[in-house]
Amino acid sequence: MGLFGGKGDASGGMKPGFRDFKWGSVPVAHMEVLDDHAESKFCWIPNDDLTFAGATVDKIVYEFWENRFAEVYIEMSSESADRILKDLHAGWGKPSQPNKFIEDYLWQNKAAGPEATTAVFSRNPNTRGATLRILSTYIQTKKTLAKGKPPAR
């Protein structure tokens, strides 16, 4: 069963991860690396289920920071974006919208520590397509703190 009701959607509320990946888990053998950047590795899964909330998505990229699952990035067309945004509202509740003139929506669960999760849905005003980033708030904080460390001697 996946982390989003097993179907790749937002039903049942925000969970700590995406599908069968929990925050902090390691990449699986059938993943292929798209880019390896310092401590971050960006991967995709050949033959991945490119759907979310019953809508087809264009791309799903998994980010691993220090070899731990930290974020998923989902790109979608304008047709899919409408359906997915509706599903996110139904499953995760009303998001915050920092600027009412920009279609960027933010959800955060109430969890603390390793299960803390944030999601950001951003719509492109020109194409009406969108991206959905679901990320570990805990790992993102660790990444930010690690950037501020002085180099080891």
Secondary structure as GFF3:
##gff-version 3
##sequence-region A 1 153
A	DSSP	beta_strand	17	18	.	.	.	ID=ss1
A	DSSP	beta_strand	21	22	.	.	.	ID=ss2
A	DSSP	beta_strand	32	37	.	.	.	ID=ss3
A	DSSP	beta_strand	40	44	.	.	.	ID=ss4
A	DSSP	beta_strand	51	52	.	.	.	ID=ss5
A	DSSP	beta_strand	55	56	.	.	.	ID=ss6
A	DSSP	beta_strand	59	65	.	.	.	ID=ss7
A	DSSP	beta_strand	68	76	.	.	.	ID=ss8
A	DSSP	alpha_helix	78	92	.	.	.	ID=ss9
A	DSSP	beta_strand	104	108	.	.	.	ID=ss10
A	DSSP	three_ten_helix	113	115	.	.	.	ID=ss11
A	DSSP	beta_strand	117	123	.	.	.	ID=ss12
A	DSSP	beta_strand	130	136	.	.	.	ID=ss13
A	DSSP	alpha_helix	137	147	.	.	.	ID=ss14
###
